[in-house]
């Protein structure tokens, strides 16, 4: 397993990250704990969660339960120092967390302390803001994105307010590094510029969607990442399971993401399955498992990535881990590029 620095911090993480958003919901605690053990045994030291998890569906009464599952593992094993733990504070939401009010500097300490308690730890390694409070084009909002209602000074004042509160938490030893999620290139550079100018904590990472099927990150965000040393903690590298091929030909496996959310969060369009098939065909041509190929492709990119994958069961995790050391040849990458050009932005 490849290890990479997290931004400009002294934290070193595996370039695969264990996602936990199904923990306590679709994934029972015993199996979740087994998955963490398996990941560590395979050389993965990085796991990601959020105060609003589990998902599918998100409910106010289950908020924080995925963090609690990890906390119970920490308490039971005593292996806290083996694991780099990332979590997130919620942005605007329909009322699941803090009545939907999102975050600002005034409530940050309360949110951090609540996550620390659920995780049963004294420090969070990477603390992320789940959404920018001014809005975002992620999750298919790019098709009708309109930033004209944003107030630049209000945004900058909010950033300084939040960074000040995070600085207090860093100095108190409660968090080690900070990151954003669902953020833009402009947003990331402003967070970084504000921090650098005021001597406040600097964004080490950004957690955005990135896969063979969703490549919004490839231009402006990639340039930002390279020049500012920001690590992409990519989510949905398997495109919510699409890139495994399990949904081809109209299949909807019992207990799968599609069986719960038929549209896969807007990812199912008329062009989706043909695009998936193009990548499955590339994998077959080179005798590769398509899921292994999709994960290996992440480490081929010209910017730093730790790819978050979620597996509902430990059996699924065992299968995915079989490809953890795969490196793609130039021939495979060339065929992937051709498939991408033929099937750009399928959703």
N, C-alpha and C positions, 0 to 999 in steps of 0.2 A: 504494500500500500504506500502510495506516494504521500509525503508529508510536506506541507507548505506553511509559510508564515501567514498569520492573519493580519493583513494590512501592514502597518508599520509598528505593530506591537511585538512583544516578545512571546506571544502565544503561538504555538505550532499545532496545526490541526491536520488531520487526514484529509485527502482530497475527495473523500466520500463522507457524508454526514447522515447519521441515522435520524430520520424524521419520526415524530411521535404523535402526530395529530389524531390517530385512531386509538391511542392508548386509553383504556378504561371504557371505551365504547365498543368498537368492532374488535379491538384487541384486548382480551382479558389481562389482568395484571400479571398472572403467572407467565403467560406467553410473552408479554412485554418485557419482563425481567429476563427471560431467556434470550430475547433478541439483543438486549444490551450486552449480556455476557458474550453472545456469539460475535457481536460486532467488535468488542474489545479483543477477543481471541483472534479475530481476523486482521487486527491492526488498525481498526477504526477507533479514534479516540474522541469523536465529535458527535454531539447530539443536539437537536434543535426542538424547542417546544414553544409554547406561548400561553399567556394567562387565559386566553379565550378557548383553548383546546380542551376537550376533543371536538371534532367537527362531524358533519354528516349524521344528524343535524347539529348545529350549534344551539345550545339551550342555556338559559341563565343558570339553571340548577346544576349543570355539569361543568360550568366554567372553572378552570383551575385543576380539573381532575387529572389531566395528562401530566402536569407538574407534580401532582401528588404521587402518581405512579412512580415517577423518577425519584422523588424524595424517599419513597418507601424502599426503592432499590438501594439508594445511598445509605440509608440507615441499616438495611439488612446485610449489606456486603462490606461496608466500611471502605469502599474503593473510590471515594470521592475524588482523590487526586489523580486517578487514572482517566477521568472523564472531563472533557471540556464541554461545559453546559451553556447553551445559548437559549434565551427566552425573549419574549416580546411583551411590551405594553400595548394595549389596544388603542387604536384610533377611534374615529367616529364609528358607531355601531348602532344597531336597532334597539339597544337597551340590554344586551347581554351582560355588559360590564359597566359598572358605575353609571347606570342609567343612560348609557350611550354617549357620555360627554367627552370621550377621548382623553387626551392628556395635555398637561401644561406643567410648568415648573412647580406650581403649588402642590400638585397631587403626586408628583413623581416619587417622593420618599415613601409615601403610603403604598404605592403600587410595587415598588422594589421590595419593601419589607414583606408584603404579602407573598410575593413570588419566592423570596428567600425562605419563608416559613413553610410553604408548600413543598419546596425542593429540599428542605431539611439540610440547608447548607449555610455557611457564613458569607459566601461570595458567589456571584454570578459571573461567569467568565466573559460572556458577550451579552450585553443588554441592548435590545433593538426596539425601535419604534415601528409598530406594525404597518401603519399607513401615515403618510404626510397629512397633517391636519388641513392643509389647503385643498386637498383632493389629489387624485391620481388618474393616470390613463391606463393603469393595469387592469387585468381581468376583463379584457375586451371592451373597456371604456375608450380605448384609442380610436375606435371607429367614429365616435362623435365627441371627441375631446374638445373642450372649450375652456381655456384658461383665462378668458377675458375678464372674468369676475374676480380674479385674484387681486389682493392688495399687497404689493411688494413690501412696503414698510411693515405692514402687519405681520407678514411672513417672517421677515428678518428679526423683528422684535420677539416673535414666538420662538424662533430658533435660539436666540440668545438666552431667553428665559429657560428653555429646556436644557440647553448646554450648561447653564449655571447650576441647575439642580443636579445634573449628572456629574458635574465636577465635584460637588459636595459628596455624592455617593462614592465616587472614585477615591477621594481623599479619606473617606471613612472606611475604605476597604471593602465596600459592599459589592462593587462591580469592578471588573478589570478593563473592559473595553466596551465600546459602543458601536452600534450600526443602525442602518435604516432598512426599511423594507418597502417594496412597491414604490420606489422613488425614481425620479428623473435625473438626467445629467445636470440640468440647471439646479435642481434641488440639492444634489450631492455636492456640487461645487460651492454652493452657498453655505451649506452646513460646514464644509471644510474651511472656507474662507473666514467665516465668523469665528470658528474655533481657533484657527491659526492667528488671527488678529488679536484675539483676547487671551490667548494662552489657555484655552479650555480643551477638554477631551476631543480628539479628532476621530471622525468616522473611520473605522477600520474595515467595514464591510457594508454590502448592500444585498438584501435578499429579494431578488426579482425572479420571475418565471423565466426559464431558459431551457429549451430543448430543441431537438431537430425540427419540431413542429412550431415552435414559438421563438423567433430569433430577433425580437425587438432590441435586444441588448447589443447587437453586433456592430452598431455604428457609434453614435454619440456616447452611449454608456461605456462601450469598450475603450474609447479614447479617454474618457474620464478615468476609468479604472487604471489604465496603464500609466497615465501621467500623475495620478494622485495616489497610487499604490493602494487601491481599494480592492479587496477580495470579493468576488461574487459568490454568495452563498445561494446557489441556484435552486429554486424549487420546481417541482414537477419535471425532472429531467426525463422521465418516462412518459410525459404527457398524460398524466393520470391513468396510466396503464395502457394507453393506446399503442405505444411503441413496443409493447410485448406481443402484439398481434391478437390478443385474446378477444377483441371485439370485431374481428373481421368476419365477413359473411353474415352479419346480423346477429352474431353470438352475444349473449349477455349473461355471463356466468353468475350463478347465485352468490350473493354476498359481495359482488364486485361494486366498484364505485358507480358504474352505470346503472346497476340495479337499484341504487339509492337515488341517483341524480341522472336522469335520462339524457340530459343535454350536456353533462360534464362541464357545467359552468360556462356554457357558450362555446365549447370546443367542438361540438358535433355540428358540422355543416355538410353541405353536399360535396365539398372538396376534401373533407377530413380523411375518410377511409381510403380513397385513392392515393392520397399522399402517404399515409401509413404503409400501404402496400408497396409503394416505391422503395421505402426504406427496408421493408421486409425482404424485398427482392434483392437489394444490395447485400443484406446479411446472408441470404441463401447463396448468392453467387460466390461469396467468400467463405462459406461454411462457418458462419458465425451465428450465435444466438442473437436475435434482434435486440433484446433487452441489454445484453452484455455490450453490444455494439453501441447502443444509445448512450450508455454510461461511459464507455471508453472514449467516445467522441468528445465528451465534456473536457477531458484532460488534454485534448489535442488543440484547444483554442489558444489564441495568442494573448490571453490574460488569465489571471489567477482565478481558479474556481474550486470551491468545495461543494459538490453536488448533493443536495438533500434528497434522499429517496425514502419512501414509506412502504413498508411491507405489513400487510394485515396480520400475517402469520409467520411464525419462525420457519416454516417450510418454504415459504416464498423467499425469505431472507437467505436461507441456505442456498437456494438456487441462484439468486443474484450474486452472492458472494463468490460463486465459482468463477465469475468473470472479473474479479477485483483487480487483477494484475494485467489485464488485457491492454495492449497498445496497438492502435490501428496503423496499418501500413499506408504508404502514400497512395497505393492503388485503391484501397477502401475509401480513403478520404476524398479522392478524386471522384469516385462514384457517388459518394454522399453529396458532394458539391453539385453534381449534375442533377441529382434528385431534388435538391433544394431549389435549383434554378427552374426546374420544371414544375415545382409545386410550392411557390413562395406563399407565405402567410395564409395557410389553409383555414385559419380561424382567427 
